Amino acid sequence: MLSSFFPGFALSLTLILAIGAQNAFVLRQGLRREHVFWVCLTCGVSDAVLIAGGVAGFGALATAVPWFETAMRYGGAGFLIWYGAQNALSAWRGGAALQAEGGATQSLRQTILTLLALTFLNPHVYLDTVVLIGSISAQYPDRLAFGAGAILASLTFFFALGYGARLLSPLFARPASWQVLDGVIALTMWAIAAKLLFG
């Protein structure tokens, strides 16, 4: 069980760490201390639904269509290589810095609707949670444990980000911090891709 749980946790955490609109929104809400609990919970539950769908759907499909698992393994590895390259390029270019302060206060309803739009209207969320995590879960003996690890990583990350935002804001106001983070993400993505390709 643990041999499936920890890879699921690590993969999900690495994917979530990438700079994106959703993370910036959560961080901004944390910095402003507005609706932090509900923002973090909404992100975690949204990811849980998508991850569970990916793990369950790909597990059933991999059993029904024998070649599908192999195709998804190579497809997942290709996506990870590309994803890592994007982060490596961001690390090389630099210049990104968090702009989280400012703007008018939103109601809880407006905040959650904005967050749901950022989450479900972003095509990358489906690639990361449904396609990538779902397809990689098929490589592990206990898909349920893999999915549970991925879901726990998501919940842990969003609550840590939301409530730890004030501690992180001085660090991530500097572009060099994002460069280091992007570099680490790129190397991790490539390592996972290599494991998929070469076992």
N, C-alpha and C positions, 0 to 999 in steps of 0.2 A: 504493500500500500504506500509506504513512505517513498519507495523508489519511483512512484508515479506522482505522488503529491508534491514533492519538492521541485521537480522539473516544471510542473504546472504553475507552481507559485513563482518560480524564477522567470519563466517565459512571460507570464502575465505582467509581473512587476516591470520587466524590461520594456515591454511594449508600452505600458502606461507612462513610463518616465519620459518618453519622447515629448518634446515641446509641441503644444497644440492649443487650439482655441479653448477646449474644455478645461485643460489643466490651468491655463492662464485665468479662466473665469473662476475656477475654484480658489485659486491662489488670491485673486482679487477680492473675492467674498471673504476669505479668511483674513486678509489684511484689513478690511473694513469692518470685520466682525458682524456681518449681515447674513442672517439665515444660514449660518455655517453648517449646523447639524443637518438640516433638510437638504442642502446642496450636496453634502457628502453622501447622505443616504440615497438620494436620487441617482447619483453617479454609480454608487455601488450596486444598487438594485438593477439599474439598467444594464450594467455589465454582466451581472449574474444571469439575467434573462437571456442575453445574447450568447454568453459562454455556454450555458446549459443547452440552448438550442443547437449550437455548433457541435458540442460534444455528443449529444444524443443523435442528431441528424447524421453526422459523419460516421458515427459508430455503426448505425443501422445500414447506411449506404455502403460502407466498406465491407460489411458482411455479405450484402446482397450482390455487389459487383466486385469480384476479386481484384481486378486490375486498378480499381479506383484508388485504393490505398497507395499503390506505387506512384500513380499519376499525381496524387496530392502531395506525396512526400517530395517529389521533384519540384512541383509547383510551389510548395511552401518554402523549399530551400531557395528557389529563384526569387521569390518575394523577399525573403530575409536578406539575401545578398543585395537586392535593390534598396531595401529599407536601410540597411547598414550603410550603403553608399550615400544615400541622402543625408544621413546623420554625419558621415565623415566629411561630406562637402560643407555642411553647416559649420562643423568644427573648424575646417580649414579657412572658410571665409570669415567667420566670426561676425561681430556686429550686432548680434541679437541681445536684447536686454529686456527685462520685464517692465512693462508700464502698467501697473495694476491700480494705481491710485486715481482718484478723480471720478467725476460723474455723479449724477443724482441718485438718491436712494430709491430702490425699487421695492414694490410690495413683494410678499412671499410668492403670490401667484405669478407675477411678472417674472420674478427670478427663476422659478421652476420651469415656466414655459420657455424662457430663453435657454436654459440649460438643456431641456429636452430637445430643442431645435439644434443646438450645438452638437448634441450627442447623436440623434437619429438622422439628421440630415447630412452628416459627414460620412462619405463613402468609406473612409479609412476605418471607421469603427467596425464596419462589417468585415472588412479584410482582416483586421486584427483579431476580433473576438470570434466571429462565426467561422470564417474560412480558415484563418491561420491556426488559432487555438484548437478549433474543431478537427482540422486535418492532422495536426501534430499529435493530438490526443490518441489518435488511432494507432500510433507507434508504441504506446505504452500498455502494459498488461491490465492495468486498472484505470479505465477511462474516467470512472466516477471520482476516484481520488485525484486524478489529474485535473479534472474540472473543479473539484472542491478547492484544490490548491490555487488555481487561477482566480476563482471567485474571492477567496480569502485575501489574496494579494491585492486585488482591486479595492476591496473594502478597507484594508489596512492602509493602502496608499492614499486614497481620497480623504480618509479621516486624518491621517498624519499631515497631509498637505493643507487641508482646511484649517486645522487647529494649530499647526506648526508654522503657518504662513508668516507670522510676525517675526519669527526667528530667522526665516530664510530670506526675507525681503532685502536686507542689506547685501547678502551674498549674491543673489540673482539679479540685482540691479547692475552688476558688472558683467559685460559681455564675455570675459574670460571664463567665468563660471559656467556659462552655457556651452562654451567651446569644450571644456573638460567633460561635461555631462554628455554632450553629443558624441565625443570621441569614445567614451566608455560604452555608450549604447551601440555604436557602430561595431566595435570589437565583439561585443556580446552577440549581436545579431549574426555576425559572420561565424562565430564559434558554433552557434546553434545550427546554422546552415551546413557547416562542415560535418557536424554529427549526423544530420539527416542524410547527407550524401554518402558519407564514408563509414557510418555506423560506429 
